[in-house]
Amino acid sequence: MLASFSEFKFYQSFRLPVEKADNLRFLVEKENTVGKNEYIEDGTLMDISLTGLGFSTTQRISVGTELVISLQFKKNHLDLQGRVVRAFCNAIDDDVIIYGIEIDEEAKINKFLQQFVMSFSTERLKECLIDSALKDRYTKASDGFEMFSLLLSLFKDITHFGDKEGFLETMLEEVVRVMNAHRSSVFLINPESNELEAVAALGIDKDTLKFDYRVGIAGSVFTTGVALNIDTISDKTRFNDFFDRKFNFETRSIICHPIHNREDKIIGVIEVINKRNEDRFTVEDEKTMKVLALVFSSVFHKYNPMSESSQIRRFSSYHDRDHVLIGKTPHLGSLRNSIIKLKDLDSPCLIQGEHGVGKSLYGTILHSEGQRGLKGLEVVDCNSKNIDAIARQLWGDETECKLTKCQGGTLILHEIGSLPMAYQEKLFEILDQRFVPGTKISLDVRVIATSVKDVGALVDEGVFDRELYEYLSKAYIYMEPLRRRSEDISLLVEYFLKIECKKQGLLLKSFSPKMMDKIKDYDWPGNVKEMRVMVERAVLYNPKAHVISEVELEGSASPLVDTQMKQRMFGDLPFVGDFHITLKDRLAIVEREMIISEIKRCNGNKSKAAKEMGISREALRKKLLISRDVLDGLEDQFPEQKKKAA
């Protein structure tokens, strides 16, 4: 047994408290810098047991220091050799440190303690007997700093023995003993196979313990980073009996904690199963597991898994993944955090945002990174003009019904706001009753809906079923347009360039600084989807150039972006679609166009046009003057826009 493991035995032994009135004389000496022993003047004995004693002092003594101890009680004198095995304070700012001394002379202390106990009063002896009888076999972690310092002492074993054969198994034996449990296992991620594999296990063959990183309690802890303490009775929804059936074992309670490497990446988990004589691990066990996880993290602090084939986001470059959110803005960080929270839930989710922001991509990531990623993913385009095809996909026969095809998986309803009202009502009935259409099979599908339209506003307008909206929006995600997160543009361009150059078999290209300034200055009405098309066109137009600089975003015969998109949104009016211009000036231009159109309709009669629009002739004149000044100023400021308008 390694030295520090014996400290658990010492820590758990019953200790007799020493009172000042006992007149138990205590002297302790330690070696000084010149090799001579000197007394610790303020050493105060606090407790004593068969395996050692505890004393307090303001002096700083290193763990492992050898001490000479002298005890005298009445006529009984005892000289002992001991060593410091632990040190702790009752409070962080306390100057007094309590030291635990381990002594290997049990026979001598036994006789001394007999004489000491015989001096106790009846009441005190009764209290000690009760305390001894009721004391937990395993000391609670609620003892705070003392237990913490004890567990940290394991680090010296890790330093000296962490790479030795049998070390992990010995560690797990101690974990099972300290936690008073049946089994314990340590899992690390294999990024090549995307599986959690046991590197050490107690009570089962570790070579049989490997599974997809999203499966079970261990998978949930690994993917979320949130420790779990569950029992199979009250947490049936979270517990998967797959492993019990596979290994013919009954799990009653599990406590599981993530393991990190030195880069603070979650690389695995430690799992302890079945608390002895109890239905569930305690809060004190949770505290102990937290420190034990730190110990195991130090064992594997150098483990840094990397793989191009890894499905796990933190172990593979995003350029090697099929589905990824690109960006470093706070909004993108919030979206990634929401994926961690929502991915393993069965609740429906409604995702809203403009065209091209990545709503379907978000839904796909939510599916693939969660437990349902092991099953099928289907998409129904509710915006399709073929209404009959939508009906067949939602409640047709088994060959076409996508609700049936993705049992256990996820169904994405693309542009749910375009679904006819009659279909909305029927869809809600199916989802609410949880039965596959035309069968008695229970429906096991997570529904994710996307929409460009404000579905809540559609409900208020009476064109969307309120019950379906309330069902779908149990989880709600809003994705910002690209123009509000301009800091992500350069990262997206780099990402799409790498993909397209690889696809075309070309060396990696880049945009010139001047071109990148134009790209960042553009407002991207089609968002990320439009940007991807732009990059594809840029690579296509420049097959030989390594630095792309000779093409224009808009305004040429072969523009990189869809110049008609803004016209479809804002019309042909100059400046109206330019987000650099203030809303007040853009409204003045629109208002001018409306006034001129009304004057033309009235055959040039401005008084009649003013009356038709409900304003005075003078108000009409002022509005035309103001808007003309705005237009002239903008034409001087943006001469390129003036040319386009001409």
C-alpha positions as a printed Julia matrix, in Angstrom:
646×3 Matrix{Float64}:
   0.0    0.0     0.0
   1.3    3.43   -0.89
   2.19   5.68    2.02
  -0.52   8.28    1.63
  -3.28   5.69    1.33
  -2.53   4.62    4.9
  -3.47   8.14    5.93
  -7.11   7.24    5.3
  -6.86   4.57    8.0
  -5.22   7.05   10.33
  -7.81   9.68    9.55
 -10.72   7.34   10.15
  -9.52   5.97   13.51
 -11.42   7.07   16.59
  -9.56   9.85   18.4
  -9.93  10.76   22.06
 -10.17  14.52   22.63
  -7.64  15.91   25.14
  -8.79  18.59   27.58
  -6.66  21.11   29.45
  -7.83  19.76   32.8
  -6.41  16.32   31.96
  -2.88  17.52   32.81
  -1.5   15.35   30.03
   2.05  16.66   29.5
   2.97  16.97   25.83
   6.33  17.97   24.33
   7.26  17.84   20.65
  10.65  18.38   19.02
  11.74  18.79   15.41
  15.14  19.02   13.77
  16.35  22.56   13.01
  18.52  23.8    10.15
  21.77  22.82   11.9
  20.66  19.24   12.57
  19.73  19.63   16.27
  16.33  19.04   17.83
  14.45  22.03   19.22
  11.12  22.19   21.08
   7.98  23.58   19.48
   7.09  26.0    22.25
   3.37  26.53   21.5
   2.54  22.91   20.6
  -0.85  21.95   22.11
  -2.12  18.36   22.1
  -5.7   18.14   20.76
  -6.48  14.44   20.41
  -4.83  11.03   20.6
  -5.53   7.59   19.15
  -3.87   4.21   18.67
  -2.39   5.29   15.34
  -1.32   8.83   16.12
  -2.22  12.2    17.54
  -3.16  15.72   16.56
  -1.61  18.94   17.85
  -1.81  22.65   17.01
   0.9   25.29   16.61
   1.59  28.52   14.77
   4.84  27.11   13.37
   4.94  25.91    9.73
   5.92  22.24    9.44
   6.18  20.34    6.16
   4.23  17.12    5.64
   6.67  14.2     6.05
   8.72  15.9     8.79
   9.92  13.48   11.49
   9.11  14.54   15.09
  10.15  13.39   18.56
   7.22  13.28   20.98
   7.11  12.99   24.75
   3.89  12.17   26.64
   3.38  11.97   30.37
   0.17  11.28   32.24
   0.54  10.94   35.99
   3.33   8.34   36.41
   3.1    7.03   32.85
   5.8    8.37   30.55
   6.07   7.67   26.83
   8.7    8.67   24.22
   7.67   8.21   20.57
   8.82   8.87   17.01
   6.22  10.14   14.5
   5.87  11.96   11.22
   3.54  14.67    9.96
   0.99  13.23    7.48
  -1.51  16.08    7.22
  -1.99  19.76    7.98
  -5.09  21.95    7.93
  -6.7   25.06    9.43
 -10.16  25.58   10.85
 -10.44  28.77    8.79
  -8.6   30.21    5.79
  -7.2   33.18    7.74
  -6.35  31.16   10.87
  -2.69  31.4    11.96
  -2.95  28.21   14.0
  -2.32  25.03   12.0
  -3.45  21.58   13.11
  -1.06  18.73   12.29
  -1.78  15.01   12.18
   1.1   12.8    13.41
   1.23   9.14   12.44
   2.89   6.81   15.0
   3.64   3.13   14.36
   4.04   2.04   18.01
   0.52   0.8    18.72
   1.5   -1.47   21.66
   3.08   1.41   23.61
   0.18   3.79   22.96
  -2.36   1.08   23.82
  -1.12   0.77   27.41
  -0.82   4.55   27.75
  -4.39   5.11   26.5
  -5.79   2.53   28.93
  -4.43   4.55   31.86
  -5.65   7.79   30.29
  -9.21   6.51   29.73
  -9.43   5.06   33.25
  -9.14   8.63   34.6
 -12.29   9.78   32.81
 -15.38  10.61   34.76
 -18.45   8.46   34.24
 -20.16  11.2    32.2
 -17.15  11.81   29.98
 -16.59   8.1    29.45
 -20.24   7.74   28.48
 -19.93  10.54   25.92
 -16.82   8.98   24.4
 -18.47   5.56   24.18
 -21.55   7.02   22.49
 -19.39   9.01   20.1
 -17.36   5.92   19.26
 -20.45   3.74   18.73
 -22.25   6.27   16.52
 -19.22   7.46   14.56
 -19.53   6.76   10.81
 -17.2    4.08    9.54
 -16.09   6.54    6.88
 -15.42  10.08    7.92
 -17.66  12.66    6.28
 -16.28  15.2     3.84
 -18.11  17.88    5.81
 -15.03  18.01    8.03
 -13.95  20.54    5.41
 -10.32  21.62    5.26
  -9.13  18.53    7.09
 -10.51  16.1     4.51
  -9.4   18.4     1.7
  -5.81  18.47    2.95
  -5.89  14.71    3.41
  -7.01  14.06   -0.16
  -4.48  16.51   -1.54
  -1.77  14.44    0.12
  -2.48  11.85   -2.58
  -0.75  14.12   -5.06
   2.68  13.06   -3.83
   1.82   9.47   -4.71
   0.79  10.63   -8.17
   4.11  12.41   -8.61
   6.11   9.31   -7.72
   3.88   6.43   -8.81
   1.37   7.83  -11.37
   2.91   5.94  -14.28
   3.51   2.67  -12.4
   1.52  -0.46  -13.22
  -1.35  -1.1   -10.84
  -1.47   2.46   -9.56
  -4.94   3.25  -10.97
  -6.42   0.0    -9.69
  -5.04   0.72   -6.21
  -6.48   4.22   -6.39
  -9.91   2.84   -7.32
  -9.78   0.41   -4.39
  -9.33   3.37   -2.09
 -12.12   5.31   -3.86
 -14.54   2.41   -3.33
 -13.5    2.15    0.32
 -13.71   5.86    1.04
 -17.08   6.2    -0.78
 -18.38   2.94    0.74
 -19.48   1.7    -2.67
 -19.49  -1.49   -4.78
 -17.81  -0.46   -8.04
 -15.74   2.31   -9.57
 -14.41   3.05  -13.06
 -12.35   5.72  -14.8
 -13.13   6.49  -18.46
 -11.11   8.49  -20.99
 -12.28   9.6   -24.42
 -10.89   7.93  -27.54
 -11.25  10.64  -30.23
 -10.63   8.17  -33.06
 -13.59   5.95  -32.19
 -15.6    8.69  -30.43
 -16.03   6.34  -27.47
 -15.46   6.54  -23.72
 -13.12   3.69  -22.81
 -12.34   2.4   -19.3
  -8.66   2.8   -18.37
  -9.28   1.3   -14.93
 -12.25  -0.51  -13.42
 -13.01  -2.29  -10.16
 -15.52  -5.15  -10.17
 -15.68  -5.57  -13.98
 -13.34  -6.24  -16.91
 -12.26  -2.81  -18.16
 -11.8   -4.07  -21.74
 -15.56  -4.58  -22.05
 -16.34  -1.02  -20.96
 -16.44   1.15  -24.08
 -19.41   3.03  -25.5
 -20.42   6.11  -27.52
 -19.54   9.32  -25.68
 -23.22  10.4   -25.61
 -24.61   7.26  -23.92
 -25.61   6.83  -20.29
 -24.85   8.86  -17.19
 -21.12   8.87  -17.94
 -21.84  10.21  -21.42
 -24.09  12.93  -20.05
 -21.43  14.06  -17.55
 -18.72  13.98  -20.22
 -20.66  16.04  -22.78
 -22.12  18.59  -20.35
 -19.33  18.83  -17.78
 -21.96  18.7   -15.01
 -21.45  16.15  -12.22
 -24.42  13.87  -11.46
 -25.59  12.06   -8.35
 -28.67   9.95   -9.13
 -30.57   6.91   -7.98
 -32.5    4.67  -10.36
 -35.78   5.01   -8.48
 -36.35   8.77   -8.38
 -34.29   9.49  -11.55
 -35.76   6.9   -13.92
 -35.88   9.38  -16.8
 -32.13   9.98  -16.62
 -31.06   6.38  -16.06
 -30.42   4.05  -18.99
 -30.44   0.35  -18.06
 -28.48  -0.59  -21.2
 -25.36  -1.44  -19.15
 -27.29  -3.42  -16.55
 -28.76  -5.61  -19.29
 -25.4   -5.97  -21.0
 -23.43  -6.91  -17.86
 -26.23  -8.56  -15.84
 -25.84  -6.07  -13.01
 -28.32  -4.05  -10.95
 -27.45  -0.37  -10.58
 -29.18   1.42   -7.7
 -27.18   4.63   -7.42
 -24.47   6.42   -9.4
 -22.22   9.37   -8.7
 -20.15  10.64  -11.62
 -17.73  13.54  -12.06
 -15.79  14.92  -15.07
 -11.99  14.66  -15.35
 -10.01  17.54  -16.92
  -6.53  17.86  -18.4
  -4.15  20.78  -17.87
  -5.86  22.72  -20.69
  -9.12  22.39  -18.73
 -10.69  20.19  -21.41
 -13.0   17.44  -20.2
 -11.19  14.24  -21.19
 -13.15  11.64  -19.25
 -15.12  10.81  -16.1
 -14.82   8.94  -12.82
 -17.91   6.92  -11.94
 -18.77   5.22   -8.63
 -21.73   2.82   -8.44
 -24.02   1.63   -5.63
 -23.63   3.2    -2.19
 -23.56   0.41    0.38
 -26.58   0.21    2.7
 -28.07   3.4     1.22
 -30.28   4.25   -1.75
 -28.26   7.27   -2.84
 -24.87   8.89   -2.43
 -24.9   11.77    0.05
 -24.04  15.46   -0.28
 -20.84  14.69    1.63
 -20.0   12.07   -1.01
 -20.43  14.73   -3.69
 -17.85  16.92   -1.95
 -15.45  14.0    -1.66
 -15.93  13.13   -5.36
 -15.09  16.69   -6.34
 -11.69  16.41   -4.7
 -11.13  12.86   -5.98
 -11.81  14.13   -9.5
  -9.03  16.69   -8.98
  -6.7   13.87   -7.99
  -7.53  11.83  -11.11
  -7.3   14.95  -13.26
  -3.71  15.34  -12.07
  -2.99  11.74  -13.12
  -4.13  12.46  -16.69
  -3.15  16.13  -16.88
  -0.92  15.42  -19.93
  -3.64  13.58  -21.87
  -4.56  15.79  -24.85
  -6.65  13.85  -27.4
  -6.77  15.21  -30.96
  -8.2   13.66  -34.09
  -9.45  14.81  -37.47
 -12.17  12.16  -37.32
 -13.43  13.18  -33.88
 -17.07  14.18  -33.61
 -16.36  15.9   -30.32
 -16.07  19.64  -30.76
 -13.29  20.27  -28.27
 -11.05  17.5   -29.67
 -11.15  18.29  -33.39
 -10.58  21.37  -35.51
 -13.83  22.92  -36.71
 -12.53  22.64  -40.28
 -12.83  18.86  -39.97
 -16.43  18.82  -38.74
 -19.52  18.66  -40.94
 -21.66  20.82  -38.65
 -20.2   23.77  -36.76
 -21.09  27.29  -35.64
 -18.3   29.69  -36.61
 -17.64  32.84  -34.6
 -16.31  34.3   -31.36
 -18.89  36.99  -30.59
 -20.82  36.78  -27.3
 -23.95  35.74  -29.24
 -22.15  32.72  -30.72
 -20.86  31.82  -27.26
 -24.41  31.99  -25.94
 -25.62  29.72  -28.76
 -22.93  27.14  -27.96
 -23.84  27.21  -24.27
 -27.49  26.69  -25.16
 -26.53  23.59  -27.18
 -24.9   22.1   -24.08
 -28.05  22.77  -22.05
 -30.6   21.57  -24.62
 -28.94  18.74  -26.55
 -29.91  15.87  -24.23
 -33.47  17.05  -23.55
 -36.56  15.67  -25.27
 -38.4   19.0   -25.19
 -39.33  20.64  -28.53
 -37.37  23.7   -29.62
 -38.34  26.71  -31.76
 -35.51  28.52  -33.6
 -36.19  31.94  -35.16
 -34.04  34.25  -37.25
 -33.61  35.76  -40.69
 -33.0   33.77  -43.88
 -29.54  32.21  -43.98
 -28.48  32.7   -40.33
 -28.09  28.94  -39.75
 -31.31  27.83  -38.04
 -31.31  24.37  -39.61
 -27.59  24.06  -38.87
 -28.23  24.82  -35.18
 -30.99  22.19  -35.11
 -28.68  19.62  -36.73
 -25.92  20.29  -34.19
 -28.47  20.04  -31.36
 -29.41  16.61  -32.68
 -25.95  15.24  -33.51
 -24.3   16.25  -30.22
 -27.09  14.92  -28.02
 -28.09  11.36  -27.15
 -30.54  11.34  -30.06
 -27.6   11.78  -32.44
 -27.26   7.99  -32.42
 -30.64   7.76  -34.18
 -32.09   9.3   -37.36
 -32.56  12.96  -38.36
 -35.32  13.93  -40.81
 -36.33  17.33  -42.24
 -39.78  18.41  -43.47
 -39.85  21.61  -45.54
 -43.12  23.27  -44.52
 -42.42  26.06  -47.03
 -42.84  23.67  -49.96
 -45.55  24.48  -52.49
 -46.39  20.78  -52.7
 -48.87  20.56  -49.83
 -49.65  16.91  -50.54
 -45.97  15.99  -50.17
 -45.87  17.7   -46.75
 -48.92  15.69  -45.66
 -47.34  12.41  -46.76
 -44.13  13.24  -44.88
 -46.0   14.09  -41.67
 -48.7   11.41  -41.53
 -48.4    9.21  -44.62
 -47.68   5.48  -44.71
 -44.54   3.97  -43.17
 -42.5    4.35  -46.36
 -42.97   8.15  -46.44
 -43.84   9.22  -42.89
 -40.75  10.92  -41.45
 -42.18  10.73  -37.91
 -41.84   6.97  -38.22
 -38.44   7.04  -39.9
 -36.78   9.05  -37.11
 -38.13   7.16  -34.1
 -35.68   7.8   -31.27
 -34.18  10.67  -33.26
 -35.11  14.21  -34.31
 -37.52  15.81  -36.79
 -36.74  19.34  -38.04
 -39.8   21.27  -39.28
 -38.26  23.87  -41.62
 -40.24  27.16  -41.8
 -43.09  25.99  -39.59
 -44.78  29.38  -40.03
 -45.71  28.44  -43.61
 -47.63  25.3   -42.6
 -51.41  25.6   -43.35
 -53.64  26.04  -40.29
 -55.45  22.7   -40.81
 -52.11  20.9   -40.86
 -50.98  22.76  -37.73
 -53.97  21.5   -35.76
 -53.51  17.91  -36.93
 -49.77  18.03  -36.22
 -50.37  19.26  -32.67
 -52.87  16.46  -32.07
 -50.29  13.85  -33.13
 -47.47  15.4   -31.08
 -49.67  15.89  -28.04
 -51.05  12.33  -28.03
 -47.58  10.91  -28.84
 -48.79   8.25  -31.28
 -47.48   7.49  -34.77
 -50.26   8.23  -37.31
 -52.3    5.15  -38.21
 -50.67   2.97  -35.53
 -50.66   2.43  -31.79
 -46.88   2.84  -31.62
 -45.75   5.43  -29.07
 -44.04   8.4   -30.72
 -40.42   8.88  -29.66
 -39.31  11.92  -31.67
 -37.86  15.27  -30.67
 -39.3   18.12  -32.74
 -37.21  21.16  -33.69
 -38.99  23.91  -35.64
 -37.41  26.81  -37.53
 -39.04  30.0   -38.77
 -38.12  33.28  -40.44
 -41.51  34.67  -39.43
 -42.35  35.74  -35.89
 -44.54  32.78  -34.93
 -45.84  34.57  -31.82
 -47.07  37.44  -34.03
 -48.7   34.89  -36.37
 -50.59  33.5   -33.37
 -51.86  37.0   -32.49
 -52.96  37.47  -36.1
 -54.91  34.22  -35.95
 -52.95  32.43  -38.68
 -51.01  30.02  -36.44
 -52.38  27.52  -33.94
 -51.74  28.72  -30.39
 -51.51  25.24  -28.87
 -48.9   24.15  -31.42
 -46.91  27.36  -30.79
 -46.93  26.81  -27.03
 -45.85  23.19  -27.56
 -42.98  24.05  -29.93
 -41.67  27.04  -27.97
 -40.91  25.18  -24.72
 -37.31  25.94  -25.67
 -36.78  29.1   -27.74
 -33.65  30.18  -29.62
 -33.12  33.45  -31.51
 -30.22  33.7   -33.98
 -28.91  37.18  -34.75
 -28.29  38.29  -38.36
 -24.69  38.48  -39.59
 -24.7   42.29  -39.77
 -24.97  42.38  -35.95
 -21.89  40.22  -35.45
 -19.41  41.66  -37.94
 -16.49  40.37  -35.85
 -17.32  36.85  -37.07
 -17.1   37.74  -40.79
 -13.35  37.12  -41.2
 -13.63  33.72  -39.44
 -16.52  32.68  -41.68
 -14.66  33.77  -44.83
 -11.6   31.76  -43.76
 -13.75  28.71  -43.02
 -15.62  28.78  -46.33
 -12.42  29.45  -48.3
 -10.79  26.31  -46.86
 -13.84  24.22  -47.67
 -14.23  25.5   -51.24
 -10.52  25.36  -52.12
 -10.36  21.78  -50.85
 -13.5   20.92  -52.82
 -12.05  22.38  -56.05
  -8.61  20.82  -55.47
  -6.9   24.22  -55.26
  -4.26  25.65  -52.95
  -5.66  27.73  -50.12
  -6.61  31.25  -51.25
  -7.17  34.46  -49.31
  -8.78  37.85  -49.89
  -6.68  41.01  -50.11
  -6.99  43.47  -47.19
  -8.9   45.91  -49.43
 -11.31  43.15  -50.45
 -11.78  42.06  -46.84
 -12.68  45.65  -45.9
 -15.43  45.59  -48.52
 -16.67  42.23  -47.29
 -16.83  43.49  -43.7
 -18.56  46.69  -44.84
 -21.32  44.84  -46.69
 -24.55  44.31  -44.73
 -25.22  40.7   -45.86
 -29.03  40.62  -46.19
 -28.77  36.89  -46.98
 -26.55  36.33  -43.91
 -24.2   33.32  -43.65
 -25.85  31.5   -46.56
 -25.19  34.47  -48.88
 -21.58  34.67  -47.65
 -20.95  31.02  -48.48
 -22.22  31.57  -52.04
 -20.02  34.68  -52.31
 -16.89  32.71  -51.34
 -17.76  29.92  -53.79
 -18.09  32.48  -56.61
 -14.83  34.21  -55.64
 -12.92  30.9   -55.85
 -14.65  30.06  -59.13
 -13.79  33.46  -60.69
 -10.14  33.25  -59.55
  -8.88  29.7   -60.11
  -5.22  30.78  -60.49
  -4.93  33.73  -58.1
  -3.73  32.97  -54.57
  -4.86  36.4   -53.33
  -8.33  37.4   -54.52
  -8.55  41.13  -55.2
  -9.78  41.68  -58.77
 -13.52  41.05  -58.29
 -16.28  43.3   -56.96
 -18.93  42.42  -54.42
 -21.54  44.3   -56.46
 -21.7   46.73  -59.35
 -19.92  44.62  -62.0
 -21.09  42.23  -64.7
 -20.21  39.28  -62.47
 -20.88  40.4   -58.87
 -20.07  38.12  -55.94
 -23.36  38.82  -54.16
 -26.97  38.8   -55.31
 -27.59  42.48  -56.05
 -31.27  41.78  -56.66
 -31.77  40.66  -53.05
 -31.74  44.19  -51.69
 -34.04  45.35  -54.47
 -36.49  42.63  -53.54
 -36.31  43.82  -49.93
 -36.14  47.62  -50.4
 -37.02  48.31  -54.05
 -34.95  50.33  -56.55
 -34.67  53.47  -54.42
 -31.06  54.57  -53.93
 -29.61  54.54  -50.37
 -32.7   52.94  -48.77
 -31.04  49.54  -48.46
 -27.77  50.94  -47.08
 -27.5   50.2   -43.36
 -24.75  52.85  -42.98
 -27.33  55.61  -43.48
 -29.53  56.73  -40.59
 -33.13  55.58  -40.47
 -34.35  59.2   -40.52
 -32.59  59.91  -43.84
 -33.73  56.61  -45.36
 -37.35  57.35  -44.39
 -37.04  60.85  -45.9
 -36.03  59.3   -49.25
 -38.94  56.82  -49.15
 -41.33  59.64  -48.21
 -40.03  61.77  -51.13
 -40.66  58.92  -53.58
 -44.22  58.5   -52.29
 -44.94  62.26  -52.59
 -43.56  62.43  -56.16
 -45.64  59.39  -57.14
 -48.78  61.01  -55.72
 -48.04  64.28  -57.58
 -47.69  62.32  -60.84
 -50.98  60.57  -60.16
 -52.61  63.99  -59.71
 -51.13  65.19  -63.06
 -48.67  67.57  -61.37
 -51.27  69.28  -59.15
 -49.38  69.57  -55.83
 -52.33  71.05  -53.93
 -54.54  68.12  -54.92
 -51.76  65.65  -54.06
 -51.34  67.25  -50.62
 -55.09  67.03  -49.99
 -55.14  63.36  -51.07
 -52.33  62.56  -48.61
 -53.99  64.51  -45.76
 -51.31  67.21  -45.41
 -51.14  70.92  -46.27
 -49.63  72.3   -49.47
 -46.9   73.98  -47.37
 -46.08  70.72  -45.55
 -45.7   68.97  -48.9
 -43.3   71.68  -50.1
 -41.15  71.46  -46.94
 -40.93  67.67  -47.12
 -39.73  67.84  -50.73
 -37.08  70.45  -49.83
 -35.84  68.48  -46.81
 -35.67  65.2   -48.73
 -33.89  66.88  -51.62
 -31.23  68.21  -49.25
 -30.84  64.72  -47.73
 -30.51  63.15  -51.18
 -27.95  65.72  -52.35
 -25.88  65.23  -49.22
 -25.9   61.44  -49.59
 -24.96  61.65  -53.28
 -21.94  63.75  -52.37
 -21.02  61.4   -49.55
 -21.53  58.2   -51.54
 -20.74  58.94  -55.22
 -20.77  55.21  -56.07
 -24.39  54.96  -54.98
 -25.19  58.0   -57.16
 -23.78  56.18  -60.22
 -25.89  53.11  -59.46
 -29.02  55.25  -59.07
 -28.31  56.92  -62.41
